[in-house]
Amino acid sequence: MAAISVAHHSAHIDYSPTAPSKRDQEIAAEAKQRARDQHHYLRSDLRGPLRGIEVIGGAQDLKGGAASGVGGVISHSDPKHKTLNPPENFSKVSAGIYRSGFPKPENFEHLGSLRLKTVLTLVPEEYPEPNAAFIIENSIQHFQIGMPGNKEPFVKIPPRDIAAALSVVLDRRNHPLLIHCNKGKHRTGCVVGCFRKIQNWALASIFVEYHHHASPKSRMLDERFIELFDERALLPLARDNGYVPMTVARSLASPGFDPQETSGQRSDPSASYQNKE
């Protein structure tokens, strides 16, 4: 390519506010092309998820996406800017405990980054084949405690199912752990709400968290279930795993405490519902 005479070019520059001429645009394009040809690679200054990519060569154009027109072939992407897609209603409950709606294949990479040891499923339907394959491939143990959601007028979660789910959640040997139902709202909300009772949270705070995940489809039955659930039979397990305050732990250590004797009074909220209706 013949060298461009800067002096000759400057003689034709128009300093008026009019748009650059076609010749000026061609000269600028040629200068950019020479800059590409003089380097083995260009590092893109793009903002967003493609920032930091290496662009090898300069003759080819990237196909599609926000980087189209930069020129070159993507060599690698910066893992610091990698975007992961969590499941619907995903949130961290406590150290090593997560909650969400039903995971989909596009969520598996995010779940893999959590290095899960356990998945706790609260729906009774057969687990989809892609989800089962993900669990096997990642050596994750799967607990499925299928339970109905609380719905008027007669469908209620059996307290024994929540107690069984909590026995899995409270055992730190199962962590990191993911709790999920279909939407991550009601059944998951009841398990987490009862877990908060074990942690001695105030009911007002428990319900704030419940509404955060369940709104705008919060259920009064769920709140009543959480309020009436008898968590005392689970407190020794919670104490052994560090989930109860010291004041509660000391009372559990007293000789007169027997969780079996105290577990019947509030264990079945449906009896209270029938008495009030």
C-alpha positions in Angstrom: 0.0 0.0 0.0 1.4 3.4 -1.0 2.2 5.8 1.9 -0.3 8.5 2.5 1.1 12.0 2.3 -0.1 13.8 5.5 0.9 17.2 4.1 -1.1 16.5 0.9 -4.1 15.3 2.9 -4.0 18.3 5.3 -4.3 20.7 2.4 -7.7 19.3 1.6 -9.1 19.3 5.2 -12.3 21.3 5.5 -12.6 22.8 9.0 -16.2 23.8 8.4 -18.8 21.9 10.5 -19.9 19.9 7.4 -19.7 16.1 7.4 -16.4 14.4 6.4 -16.1 13.8 2.7 -16.1 10.3 1.2 -12.3 10.6 0.6 -11.7 11.5 4.3 -13.7 8.5 5.4 -11.7 6.2 3.0 -8.4 7.6 4.3 -9.5 7.0 8.0 -10.5 3.4 7.1 -7.2 2.7 5.5 -5.3 4.1 8.5 -7.3 1.8 10.9 -6.6 -1.2 8.6 -2.9 -0.5 8.7 -2.9 -0.3 12.5 -4.6 -3.7 12.6 -2.1 -5.2 10.1 0.9 -3.9 12.2 -0.2 -5.8 15.3 -0.6 -9.5 16.0 -3.7 -8.9 18.1 -5.9 -6.0 19.4 -7.4 -6.0 22.8 -11.0 -4.8 22.7 -12.1 -1.9 24.7 -15.7 -3.0 24.6 -17.7 -2.5 27.8 -19.9 -5.3 29.1 -19.4 -9.1 29.1 -17.0 -9.0 26.1 -14.5 -6.6 27.8 -11.0 -8.0 27.8 -11.4 -10.4 24.9 -8.5 -11.0 22.6 -9.1 -10.3 18.9 -6.6 -12.1 16.7 -5.8 -10.7 13.3 -7.8 -8.0 11.7 -9.2 -9.1 8.4 -12.2 -11.1 9.6 -15.3 -9.7 11.2 -17.0 -11.2 14.2 -20.4 -12.6 13.3 -23.3 -11.4 15.3 -23.4 -10.0 18.8 -22.3 -6.7 20.2 -18.8 -7.2 18.9 -19.7 -7.4 15.2 -17.5 -5.1 13.2 -14.6 -5.0 15.6 -12.6 -7.4 13.3 -10.8 -10.5 14.2 -11.6 -13.8 15.9 -12.3 -14.2 19.7 -9.5 -16.2 21.2 -10.8 -16.3 24.8 -13.1 -14.5 27.1 -12.3 -13.1 30.6 -13.9 -15.5 33.2 -14.3 -12.5 35.6 -17.0 -11.2 33.3 -18.8 -14.4 32.7 -22.5 -14.2 33.1 -24.3 -17.0 35.0 -28.1 -17.6 35.0 -29.5 -18.5 38.4 -32.9 -20.3 38.8 -36.0 -18.3 39.3 -36.4 -16.8 42.8 -32.8 -17.8 43.7 -31.5 -16.6 47.0 -29.0 -17.5 49.7 -30.7 -18.5 53.0 -27.7 -19.0 55.2 -24.1 -20.2 54.8 -24.3 -23.3 52.6 -28.1 -23.1 52.1 -29.8 -21.8 49.0 -33.4 -21.6 47.8 -35.0 -21.3 44.3 -37.7 -22.3 41.9 -37.3 -25.4 39.8 -33.9 -25.4 38.1 -33.8 -25.4 34.3 -31.0 -26.6 32.0 -29.9 -23.0 31.5 -29.3 -22.7 35.3 -27.0 -25.7 35.6 -23.8 -23.8 35.0 -24.7 -21.4 37.9 -25.6 -24.3 40.2 -22.4 -26.0 39.3 -20.5 -22.9 40.5 -22.0 -23.5 43.9 -20.4 -26.9 44.2 -23.7 -28.3 45.7 -23.6 -31.5 47.7 -27.3 -31.9 48.1 -30.5 -30.9 46.2 -33.8 -31.0 48.2 -36.9 -31.2 46.0 -40.3 -30.4 47.5 -42.5 -31.5 44.6 -43.8 -35.0 44.1 -43.5 -35.2 40.3 -40.9 -37.3 38.7 -37.6 -35.5 38.3 -36.9 -34.4 34.7 -34.2 -36.4 32.9 -31.8 -33.3 32.3 -32.0 -32.5 36.1 -31.3 -36.1 37.1 -28.4 -36.2 34.7 -27.0 -33.0 36.1 -27.2 -34.4 39.6 -25.4 -37.7 38.6 -22.7 -35.9 36.7 -21.9 -33.6 39.6 -22.1 -36.4 42.3 -25.0 -34.5 44.1 -27.2 -36.4 46.5 -30.9 -35.9 45.9 -33.7 -35.8 48.5 -37.2 -35.6 47.2 -39.9 -35.0 49.8 -43.0 -34.4 47.7 -45.6 -32.4 49.5 -48.8 -30.5 48.5 -48.9 -26.7 48.8 -51.2 -25.0 51.3 -54.4 -24.2 49.4 -57.9 -23.4 50.5 -60.0 -25.0 51.6 -58.7 -28.5 52.3 -55.1 -29.0 51.0 -52.5 -28.5 53.6 -48.8 -29.4 53.9 -48.3 -32.3 56.4 -46.1 -31.0 59.2 -44.2 -34.3 59.1 -43.0 -33.5 55.6 -41.7 -30.1 56.7 -39.9 -31.8 59.6 -38.4 -34.3 57.3 -37.2 -31.6 55.0 -35.7 -29.6 57.9 -33.8 -32.7 59.1 -32.0 -32.6 55.8 -31.4 -28.8 55.8 -30.1 -28.7 59.4 -27.5 -31.4 58.8 -24.4 -29.6 57.8 -23.0 -32.7 56.2 -25.5 -32.1 53.4 -24.1 -28.6 52.6 -23.9 -26.8 50.2 -27.6 -27.5 49.7 -30.3 -26.2 47.4 -34.0 -26.2 48.4 -36.5 -25.9 45.6 -40.1 -26.4 44.7 -41.8 -25.2 41.4 -41.6 -21.4 41.9 -39.6 -21.1 45.1 -42.5 -19.4 46.8 -44.9 -21.5 48.9 -43.5 -24.9 49.8 -39.9 -23.6 49.8 -41.2 -20.5 51.8 -42.7 -22.8 54.4 -39.5 -24.8 54.9 -37.4 -21.6 55.1 -39.9 -20.0 57.4 -39.8 -22.9 59.8 -36.1 -22.9 59.6 -36.1 -19.3 60.7 -38.3 -20.3 63.7 -35.6 -22.7 64.7 -33.1 -19.8 64.5 -35.4 -17.9 66.9 -36.4 -15.2 64.4 -39.3 -13.0 65.2 -42.5 -13.9 63.3 -42.6 -10.4 61.7 -39.2 -10.9 60.2 -40.0 -14.4 59.0 -43.1 -13.1 57.2 -41.2 -10.2 55.6 -38.8 -12.7 54.1 -41.7 -15.0 53.0 -43.5 -12.1 51.3 -40.3 -11.0 49.6 -40.2 -14.4 47.7 -44.0 -15.2 47.5 -45.5 -11.8 46.5 -47.8 -11.1 44.8 -49.1 -14.6 45.5 -48.6 -14.9 49.2 -50.9 -17.3 51.1 -52.3 -16.7 54.5 -52.4 -20.5 55.0 -48.6 -20.5 54.7 -48.2 -17.9 57.3 -50.5 -19.7 59.7 -48.6 -22.9 59.0 -45.3 -21.3 59.9 -46.7 -19.7 63.0 -48.2 -23.0 64.3 -45.4 -25.3 63.3 -43.8 -27.0 66.3 -40.1 -26.9 65.8 -39.1 -28.1 69.2 -38.5 -31.7 68.2 -35.8 -30.5 65.7 -34.0 -28.2 68.2 -31.5 -30.8 69.4 -30.4 -31.4 65.8 -30.3 -27.7 65.2 -28.2 -27.2 68.4 -25.7 -29.9 67.3 -25.2 -28.0 64.0 -25.0 -24.5 65.5 -28.4 -23.2 64.4 -29.9 -22.1 67.7 -28.9 -19.2 70.0 -26.9 -20.1 73.1 -29.9 -19.3 75.4 -31.9 -21.9 73.6 -29.0 -24.4 73.5 -28.6 -24.2 77.3 -32.3 -24.9 77.8 -32.0 -27.9 75.6 -29.2 -29.2 77.7 -31.3 -29.2 80.9 -32.2 -32.6 82.3 -35.9 -32.1 82.1 -36.1 -31.4 78.4 -37.7 -34.1 76.3 -38.5 -33.1 72.7 -40.8 -36.2 72.3 -43.0 -34.9 75.1 -43.3 -31.4 73.7 -43.6 -32.2 70.0 -47.4 -33.1 70.0 -49.0 -29.9 71.1 -48.5 -27.8 67.9 -47.3 -30.5 65.4 -50.5 -30.6 63.4 -51.7 -27.1 62.4 -54.7 -28.6 60.6 -56.3 -29.3 64.0 -56.1 -25.6 64.9 -57.6 -24.7 61.6 -60.6 -26.9 62.2 -61.0 -25.6 65.7 -61.1 -22.0 64.4 -63.4 -22.6 61.5 
